[in-house]
Amino acid sequence: MEVLNTFLIAPFLDMADSPIFLLEVVIGGLMAGVMYSLVALGFVLIYKASGVFNYAQGAMVLFAALTLVGLMENHVPIIVAIILTMAVMVGVAMLIERYMLRPLVNQAQIILFMACIGLNFVFEGAGQIAWGSNVKKLDIGIPENSFEIGGVLLNAFDLTAAITAAILVAFLAVFFQKTAIGRALRAVADDHQAALSVGIPLKTIWVIVWSVSGFVALVAGIMWGGKAGVQFSLVLIALKALPVLILGGFESVPGAIIGGLLIGVFEKVSEVYWGPAFGGAIEGWFAYMAALVFLMFRPQGLFGEKIIERV
Amino acid sequence: MKLRSLLLATAGIAVGVTGMIESKAAFAAKEVFFPVMVYRTGAYAPSGVPIANGFRDYYDLLNKRDGGIEGNKVVWEECETKYNTKIGVECYEKLKGKHGGAVIVSPYSTGLTYQLIPKAPVDNVPILSMGYGRTAAADGRVFPWVFNFPSTYWSQASAFVQYVGNQIGGLDKLSGQHIAHLHHNSAYGKEANPTLKALSKKFGFKLTVLAVDHPGQEQKAAWLQIRRKRPDWVFMSGWGVMNQVAIKEGNSIGYPMDKFVGNWWSGSDADVIPAGDGAIGYKSTAMHAAGTKFPLFKDIIKHVYGGDAAKAKANNVGEVLYNRAILNAVFATEAVRKAAKAKGGTPTGADVRKALETFSIDKARLKALGLAGFANPVSVSCKNHEGTSPGVFIQQWTGTAWKVQGGFVPAMSDVVRPLVEKAAAAYAKENKIKPASC
């Protein structure tokens, strides 16, 4: 009876007792979810264009943020530093295309996945060799103050992240759906050889998509780095993106956002109301559990494409 | 094929002979070897780098300034663990037999310390886990090869409660207070919980325990609960990025920084930098002072960095975790010095363990080492490997530096020691260890 009360009655009574706090928890979850979505978007872009799960996305976030903050520490004005970092990420995309992807055209996806694991270590090492391992403060002028609206606490930094993510998603949605390059990206993802046969420049497409993914990594790096300082642990935020991708679908930009928001809310609500019953710190594995349960009913995710292969 | 086999055999013999010559040369040269477990890379590198630099610089100083320890050259070798227990064990196995054998090891990881505890008596390498590792090891009767002075996690937690009592006008006023323990969801992070629960029962304060998952980049749920429950004090057992995010989250809900106290692994320079001015007023426990005002640090800058203060600063000299490693290296080398004096030659790990059982550093010795006022004196016994005067200093971040506030806060040994002995007895029973008579 006590177990029943702990898991099925007390949490809901608590919610009903303090709806303002529940709202605050939900908003907190949405804000955290936006941050997860920023990372998940980078995975989605690469997956859409090459059908590969880019294991190195977290390391790309670290590399981009380290480059930006490293330039700023050397007194490069912020706008110039962002432009230079983006140029570095484009250069990196070209190197990846030339030395990693091009030799692996038409190889099985698992081969490309293994190459991405290697790439992850290259980014981790290169970033630390170039800019060191110390925590670096990243301040690009985003306000961090908190304020209350109707008793609900909001943070200016979180709101900025949400607006940034919304703009980014709008831009990417138009890019993929409405432009010739976007359509070409999707064609390449479906079949490298077929795309080549109809004249789609595979090399250029790959450089573009890895560059855009580098840009998304930079935005995610700025937001996460601004929150916790730029440091190696940025690599680990990729772990937060995985349940988002499972839920939202690996090839859907809106899915990354909706998945992120759902995971964020689910994490926070479960941690606050059910966490104490489990000893706390359940949000991490609860997110994965939710994603796994969801997989049982909809393996392609909320917005993923249902693949039917004839045999 | 025969030629290849012959060449391989010759090469093998050459390597073996060279190794023997090197090994003999090492003994002939009178060396004492310190394996150094470092994490200069990985998620915890911001904490690992200053610690590694501290060990390196102090050993280097002893050779350059004093010619080693009692005529023995100090030899050390780093092994990169990435703060990964498995890699740490590999590092230990790789280094333990080098240069005639390690004389002492400081694992700098609670997980790694747990793994090395059963190996220490087998390998004859004493462990000095200074303020981390298995708290029960403070009972030297059960853990003769493990030393965790000058204070354990449990003593630290009790000293924090003592500090709160001091701040509010006495321990009798703790009743009605509310303390939250925000901890890393790991064996390390949970260490303080039993002590805090025992003290909560004894003094009548309310205790809320909030766990944060590794690595701690996302802890909004914990801080929303703190905002809702409004504890009078928050005590944090964090590590790495968790500390930086916690300070920022604390700021975002407007929690008063002077009521937010981290443990000694949550009070480094790297922990407060990302929060900027928001970290001003944040406190943490400490087992030593920060900064370079002590004569020993002048010696390090002079002998190790050739007087280049800027280069020393770039190598973290004076930062909290650098100074932690200096204190650790001082304890380790002083134990080796004591063992060398007793033996009249180059000591082994077993000699150093014996020396540690009667180890003490008083105020006069601290002054002679150039560390007057840097840390509290320590006195260890066969029975008590934590030392006879555990406790903490409280340091506060001013925005530019850590400053020790007030005097030494003693641990509540009357509460903690029985818990330690109980835990040690349970360990002894579980592992069929016959406690030594001290």
Interface residues (C-beta under 8 A of the other chain):
Chain A: S18 F21 E24 V25 G28 G29 M31 A32 M35 E124 Q128 S133 N134 V135 K137 L138 D139 E144 S146 L153 N155 F157 W224 K227 A228 G229 Q231 F232 S233 V235 L236 I237 K240 E267 K268 E271 V272 G275 G279 G280 A281 E283 G284
Chain B: R40 T41 G42 A43 A45 P46 G48 V49 N185 V209 L210 A211 V212 D213 P215 Q217 E218 K220 A221 A222 L224 Q225 R227 R228 G240 V241 Q244 V245 K248 N251 S252 I253 G254 A270 I273 P274 G276 G278
